[in-house]
Amino acid sequence: MPVTPKKRHYAHGWGTPPWQIDFRPASRPLPARADFVIVGAGFSGLSAAAWLRKLAPGKSVVVLERATIGDGSSGRTGGMALAETAAGDLPGLGDVLRSYKQILHALKVDAELSLPGAFELGRKSAAKLRKSSIRWNDSGDLHAVNQVPGGSVNPGKVVAGLAKAAQSAGAQIIEHAEVLALKSVARSLLESSGKNSQDVPVAPAVIELKLRLHHRGKSKTKTIAATRVLLTTNAQSLDLPDLASSTHPKLTMALATAPLTHTQIKSLGLSSRKPFYTIDLPYLWGRLTKNNSAIFGAGLVEPTSGNNLHAIDVRKGPAAERLAWLESRVRQLHPVLNNVRITHRWGGPILLTEAAKPIFRSHPRHPQVTILAGFNGHGVALSVHLGHWAAQHLAANRPLPLWFT
Ligand SMILES: Cc1cc2nc3c(=O)[nH]c(=O)nc-3n(C[C@H](O)[C@H](O)[C@H](O)COP(=O)(O)OP(=O)(O)OC[C@H]3O[C@@H](n4cnc5c(N)ncnc54)[C@H](O)[C@@H]3O)c2cc1C
């Protein structure tokens, strides 16, 4: 009997964005162990997987993904590529946009990347950017007040391209593999040598991951042992990285319009095709897609119980109200948008952290486990850049950043 989306274990009501993820990983059995296991197949995990195989070609790399590649933020993102982090520049961060461009090029990812710059929009007329082409109405007169480095990508193509690069490099990506728990298991040299002595030294522990594999409506519990683990689960599964009490998972909302004409785009002041975001509240961001749809986003929805974002359904309750609020704002921005058709409405997870700094550090209880998460809605370029750094850390001991110490 075919499994309908509603019956799938990973089904949630987060809606669908307007792009496709045009790649499915090859189906292969779960190995008993791997040198590196990455949990989460978003931008961070897939970038790390591709680079790990390039930096340590003799080592095995397995990516475990609870649903399908890109099912978290990365497949549902706005797709604005921005510099730095949500907290600005951080010590040792490097040039995020330059690195992003180089990584996509090196991995041969056709991302539709364009970097014409981005508009910062504001409501204070004193700060008005001379020659602002944007004049919208949203809790006051909204116009461009600054331009910053940035641009946009097609998120579906980035997810698919990174996954393809990771698989081509030799990483194994396993979908419908939900990691439930991890523990350190001491591996005595005694076991491997077969000797029987109290004095045999103890080798570093391996990490045993317990996971649930879902296949055709059935599930099985399995384990895999790893020498090193990278957790890139973002706003979900916060117990794994021990982030449940120190971070705030939310669902944030977005919508896409039907394609606009060139005249409509010109009237909106978007002929330069620069994406935009507000620097004052209420927050709003957006951009044009390659086929001239406009995407807009805003609003945060709290998890209904605990940290569980999966129970949120964008068709009802607070998430539907937030989407209606966003749609009403979009329609009032400019006469061009008054009666525009909305083709897609969706939400996606983001993880808010202390001082908006991304989390990139060792697990507090398992030194062989590294955590990369918490981009605060500013992770399109940053996740790929730090995924590369994570691979360098795991394969070649590149030190982790110091912004947490
Ligand atoms: C609507 C929206 C708009 C955004 N717009 C922008 C933007 O314009 N610009 C910008 O810079 N950033 C934006 N962001 C943020 C950006 O998309 C994210 O920072 C980035 O995608 C994070 O990538 P990630 O790989 O770290 O996390 P994710 O893409 O969330 O990946 C985590 C993966 O882990 C998997 N997973 C979770 N738990 C488990 C488990 N237990 N076992 C196995 N797998 C698991 C999930 O299914 C998921 O695939 C936006 C986010 C959203 C939601």
The ligand as an SDF file (V2000), in Angstrom:
LIG
                    3D

 53 58  0  0  0  0  0  0  0  0999 V2000
   11.6210   30.6030    6.1650 C   0  0  0  0  0  0  0  0  0  0  0  0
   13.0920   30.7950    6.3700 C   0  0  0  0  0  0  0  0  0  0  0  0
   13.7500   31.8010    5.7010 C   0  0  0  0  0  0  0  0  0  0  0  0
   15.1180   31.9700    5.8800 C   0  0  0  0  0  0  0  0  0  0  0  0
   15.7220   32.9370    5.1370 N   0  0  0  0  0  0  0  0  0  0  0  0
   17.0630   33.0790    5.2170 C   0  0  0  0  0  0  0  0  0  0  0  0
   17.7300   33.9840    4.3510 C   0  0  0  0  0  0  0  0  0  0  0  0
   17.1180   34.5880    3.4570 O   0  0  0  0  0  0  0  0  0  0  0  0
   19.0660   34.1430    4.5000 N   0  0  0  0  0  0  0  0  0  0  0  0
   19.7800   33.4480    5.4360 C   0  0  0  0  0  0  0  0  0  0  0  0
   20.9970   33.6370    5.5380 O   0  0  0  0  0  0  0  0  0  0  0  0
   19.1740   32.5270    6.2340 N   0  0  0  0  0  0  0  0  0  0  0  0
   17.8460   32.3230    6.1350 C   0  0  0  0  0  0  0  0  0  0  0  0
   17.2340   31.3720    6.8990 N   0  0  0  0  0  0  0  0  0  0  0  0
   18.0680   30.5140    7.7570 C   0  0  0  0  0  0  0  0  0  0  0  0
   18.8090   29.4350    6.9510 C   0  0  0  0  0  0  0  0  0  0  0  0
   17.9180   28.8290    6.0520 O   0  0  0  0  0  0  0  0  0  0  0  0
   19.3580   28.3910    7.9340 C   0  0  0  0  0  0  0  0  0  0  0  0
   20.2310   29.0440    8.8330 O   0  0  0  0  0  0  0  0  0  0  0  0
   20.1260   27.2520    7.2560 C   0  0  0  0  0  0  0  0  0  0  0  0
   19.3370   26.6510    6.2570 O   0  0  0  0  0  0  0  0  0  0  0  0
   20.5060   26.2320    8.3310 C   0  0  0  0  0  0  0  0  0  0  0  0
   21.0250   25.0730    7.7190 O   0  0  0  0  0  0  0  0  0  0  0  0
   21.3450   23.8080    8.6150 P   0  0  0  0  0  0  0  0  0  0  0  0
   21.9020   22.7720    7.7200 O   0  0  0  0  0  0  0  0  0  0  0  0
   22.2000   24.2240    9.7560 O   0  0  0  0  0  0  0  0  0  0  0  0
   19.9650   23.3730    9.2500 O   0  0  0  0  0  0  0  0  0  0  0  0
   18.7230   22.6310    8.5740 P   0  0  0  0  0  0  0  0  0  0  0  0
   18.5870   22.9530    7.1440 O   0  0  0  0  0  0  0  0  0  0  0  0
   17.5390   22.9110    9.4400 O   0  0  0  0  0  0  0  0  0  0  0  0
   19.1220   21.1060    8.6630 O   0  0  0  0  0  0  0  0  0  0  0  0
   18.9580   20.3170    9.8170 C   0  0  0  0  0  0  0  0  0  0  0  0
   18.5940   18.9230    9.3380 C   0  0  0  0  0  0  0  0  0  0  0  0
   18.6800   18.0190   10.4370 O   0  0  0  0  0  0  0  0  0  0  0  0
   17.6410   17.0660   10.3010 C   0  0  0  0  0  0  0  0  0  0  0  0
   17.4250   16.4840   11.6200 N   0  0  0  0  0  0  0  0  0  0  0  0
   16.8930   17.0680   12.7100 C   0  0  0  0  0  0  0  0  0  0  0  0
   16.8580   16.2060   13.7340 N   0  0  0  0  0  0  0  0  0  0  0  0
   17.4040   15.0440   13.3030 C   0  0  0  0  0  0  0  0  0  0  0  0
   17.6380   13.7740   13.8990 C   0  0  0  0  0  0  0  0  0  0  0  0
   17.3220   13.5390   15.1760 N   0  0  0  0  0  0  0  0  0  0  0  0
   18.2040   12.7870   13.1570 N   0  0  0  0  0  0  0  0  0  0  0  0
   18.5480   13.0100   11.8530 C   0  0  0  0  0  0  0  0  0  0  0  0
   18.3150   14.2140   11.2310 N   0  0  0  0  0  0  0  0  0  0  0  0
   17.7700   15.2090   11.9480 C   0  0  0  0  0  0  0  0  0  0  0  0
   16.4620   17.9000    9.7990 C   0  0  0  0  0  0  0  0  0  0  0  0
   15.4560   17.1020    9.2160 O   0  0  0  0  0  0  0  0  0  0  0  0
   17.1550   18.8360    8.8210 C   0  0  0  0  0  0  0  0  0  0  0  0
   17.1630   18.3350    7.5010 O   0  0  0  0  0  0  0  0  0  0  0  0
   15.8470   31.1480    6.7610 C   0  0  0  0  0  0  0  0  0  0  0  0
   15.2010   30.1320    7.4490 C   0  0  0  0  0  0  0  0  0  0  0  0
   13.8380   29.9400    7.2430 C   0  0  0  0  0  0  0  0  0  0  0  0
   13.1530   28.8260    7.9580 C   0  0  0  0  0  0  0  0  0  0  0  0
  1  2  1  0
  2  3  1  0
  2 52  2  0
  3  4  2  0
  4  5  1  0
  4 50  1  0
  5  6  2  0
  6  7  1  0
  6 13  1  0
  7  8  2  0
  7  9  1  0
  9 10  1  0
 10 11  2  0
 10 12  1  0
 12 13  2  0
 13 14  1  0
 14 15  1  0
 14 50  1  0
 15 16  1  0
 16 17  1  0
 16 18  1  0
 18 19  1  0
 18 20  1  0
 20 21  1  0
 20 22  1  0
 22 23  1  0
 23 24  1  0
 24 25  2  0
 24 26  1  0
 24 27  1  0
 27 28  1  0
 28 29  2  0
 28 30  1  0
 28 31  1  0
 31 32  1  0
 32 33  1  0
 33 34  1  0
 33 48  1  0
 34 35  1  0
 35 36  1  0
 35 46  1  0
 36 37  1  0
 36 45  1  0
 37 38  2  0
 38 39  1  0
 39 40  1  0
 39 45  2  0
 40 41  1  0
 40 42  2  0
 42 43  1  0
 43 44  2  0
 44 45  1  0
 46 47  1  0
 46 48  1  0
 48 49  1  0
 50 51  2  0
 51 52  1  0
 52 53  1  0
M  END
$$$$
